[in-house]
């Protein structure tokens, strides 16, 4: 099965036009890509984890990272989701025109995240945990500031957002983030496979022999 790719407008509505949420989503996807996880996640799952894990790491890295090594991947997601889903739901505003598309981007139903995460390859899980165990980076839109700080500090600590002009007007910042996130997600797989319990049983053909029904 396949789902559509998230669009710029849908991402704006998903984040409720909130700059802190959409910027955290961008930074999280940049530092901790979820390419291998996405076939097993709803779009909302992905957005919550990318944005919220980045915010948690940026605000209290020591606390976030201290238990990573002993946690399985489901425990990591559960911890992030407990913080992140209320944050997303506070701002998410999906318009009627995009509601059907949003539903198609969230095909998984029910409390089955553990089973879905169990499908992810162990090396992909380890790679994500290693990325989460690193401190967050600093994002800059001014090229001069970036080169100055990179020259006198740790250049790996800073990221120049080429898509974001330093002179960007306030009303253009969120759309710029949304466009860049849509570009990142356009390279993610669109294929997914529902868990057996979620798959709708196929209707068996009805067979009639001399007017009698056999099923």
C-alpha positions in Angstrom: 0.0 0.0 0.0 1.1 3.6 -0.6 0.2 7.0 0.9 0.7 10.5 -0.5 3.6 12.8 0.3 3.0 15.5 2.8 2.6 18.9 1.3 3.7 22.3 2.5 0.2 23.4 3.4 -0.6 20.2 5.3 2.6 20.6 7.3 1.7 24.2 8.2 -1.8 23.0 9.4 -0.3 20.0 11.2 1.9 22.3 13.2 -1.0 24.8 13.7 1.1 27.7 12.2 3.3 27.5 15.4 6.9 28.5 14.7 8.4 26.6 17.7 6.7 23.4 16.7 7.5 23.5 13.0 11.1 24.6 13.6 11.6 21.7 16.1 10.2 19.3 13.5 12.7 20.5 10.9 15.7 20.4 13.3 14.6 16.9 14.5 14.3 15.5 11.0 17.7 17.1 10.1 19.6 15.6 13.1 17.7 12.3 13.6 16.2 11.2 10.3 13.4 8.7 10.5 13.5 7.4 6.9 13.7 3.8 8.0 11.0 4.3 10.6 8.4 6.1 8.5 6.9 3.0 6.8 5.9 1.9 10.3 4.7 5.2 11.6 1.8 7.6 11.0 2.8 11.1 9.9 1.6 12.4 13.2 3.9 9.8 15.0 6.8 11.0 12.9 6.1 14.7 13.5 5.7 14.2 17.3 8.8 12.2 17.7 11.1 14.4 15.5 9.9 17.7 17.0 9.5 16.6 20.6 12.7 14.6 20.9 14.6 17.6 19.5 12.9 20.0 22.0 13.6 17.6 24.9 17.3 17.2 23.9 17.7 21.0 23.5 16.2 21.9 26.9 17.6 19.1 29.0 20.0 16.9 27.1 21.5 15.2 30.1 18.1 14.0 31.4 17.0 12.9 27.9 20.2 11.0 27.1 20.9 9.4 30.4 18.4 6.6 29.9 18.8 6.0 26.2 21.2 3.2 26.5 19.0 1.1 28.8 15.7 1.8 27.0 14.4 -0.2 24.0 13.1 1.8 21.1 9.5 1.5 22.2 10.3 3.0 25.6 12.1 5.9 23.9 9.1 6.6 21.7 6.7 6.3 24.6 8.6 8.8 26.7 8.7 11.3 23.8 5.1 10.8 22.9 3.9 11.5 26.4 5.3 14.9 26.0 4.9 15.4 22.3 1.3 14.4 21.5 -0.3 17.0 23.8 2.0 19.6 22.2 1.0 18.6 18.7 -2.7 18.4 19.6 -2.6 21.9 21.2 -1.8 23.4 17.8 -2.9 20.9 15.0 -5.6 22.4 12.8 -6.4 20.4 9.8 -8.8 22.0 7.3 -11.7 20.2 5.8 -10.0 20.3 2.4 -7.0 18.4 3.7 -8.7 16.1 6.2 -8.9 13.1 3.8 -5.3 13.5 2.9 -4.3 13.7 6.5 -6.2 10.5 7.2 -4.4 8.7 4.4 -1.1 9.9 5.9 -2.0 8.3 9.2 -3.1 4.8 8.1 -2.3 2.9 11.4 -5.1 2.6 13.9 -5.1 1.3 17.4 -2.6 0.9 20.2 0.0 -1.1 18.2 3.1 1.2 18.2 5.3 -1.5 19.9 4.4 -4.0 17.2 5.1 -1.5 14.4 8.5 -0.5 15.9 9.3 -4.1 16.2 9.4 -4.3 12.4 12.3 -1.7 12.2 15.7 -3.2 11.5 18.0 -3.3 14.5 20.8 -1.4 12.8 18.3 1.4 12.0 17.2 1.5 15.7 20.8 1.7 16.8 21.6 4.4 14.3 18.7 6.5 15.6 19.6 6.0 19.3 23.2 7.1 18.5 21.9 10.3 16.8 19.6 11.0 19.8 22.6 10.6 22.1 24.2 13.8 20.6 23.5 17.3 21.7 21.4 19.5 19.5 22.9 21.9 17.0 22.4 25.7 16.6 20.6 26.8 13.5 21.5 30.1 11.8 20.0 32.0 8.8 22.7 34.6 8.5 25.7 33.4 6.4 28.0 35.9 8.0 27.2 34.8 11.5 27.6 31.2 10.5 31.1 31.6 9.1 32.2 33.8 12.0 30.9 31.3 14.7 32.2 28.3 12.7 35.6 29.8 12.4 36.1 30.5 16.1 34.0 27.6 17.5 33.1 24.0 16.8 31.9 24.2 13.2 29.9 21.0 13.6 27.8 22.7 16.2 26.3 25.2 13.7 23.9 24.7 10.8 23.3 27.3 8.1 19.8 27.1 6.9 20.2 28.1 3.2 16.5 28.0 2.7 15.9 30.7 5.3 17.0 34.2 4.5 18.1 36.3 7.4 15.9 39.1 6.1 12.8 36.7 6.0 9.7 38.5 7.1 7.9 37.1 10.1 5.0 35.7 8.0 7.4 33.9 5.7 9.3 31.9 8.2 6.8 29.1 8.9 6.1 28.6 5.1 9.9 28.4 4.5 10.2 25.7 7.2 7.2 23.8 5.8 8.7 23.8 2.3 12.0 22.5 3.5 10.3 19.8 5.6 8.2 18.8 2.6 11.4 18.5 0.6 13.0 16.3 3.2 9.9 14.0 3.5 9.6 13.8 -0.3 12.6 11.4 -0.1 10.9 9.2 2.4 9.2 5.9 1.3 5.5 6.1 0.6 5.0 2.3 1.0 3.6 0.9 4.2 2.1 -2.4 5.3 -0.7 -2.6 7.9 -0.4 -5.1 10.7 -2.5 -8.3 10.1 -5.2 -7.3 12.6 -5.7 -3.9 10.8 -6.1 -5.4 7.3 -9.6 -5.6 6.1 -10.7 -9.2 5.2 -11.2 -9.6 1.5 -14.8 -10.3 0.6 -15.2 -13.8 -0.8 -16.9 -14.1 -4.2 -20.4 -15.4 -4.1 -21.0 -18.5 -6.2 -24.4 -19.4 -7.6 -25.1 -22.9 -9.0 -28.5 -23.4 -10.5 -29.9 -20.6 -8.4 -28.4 -21.8 -5.1 -25.9 -19.7 -3.2 -22.6 -21.4 -2.1 -20.2 -19.3 0.1 
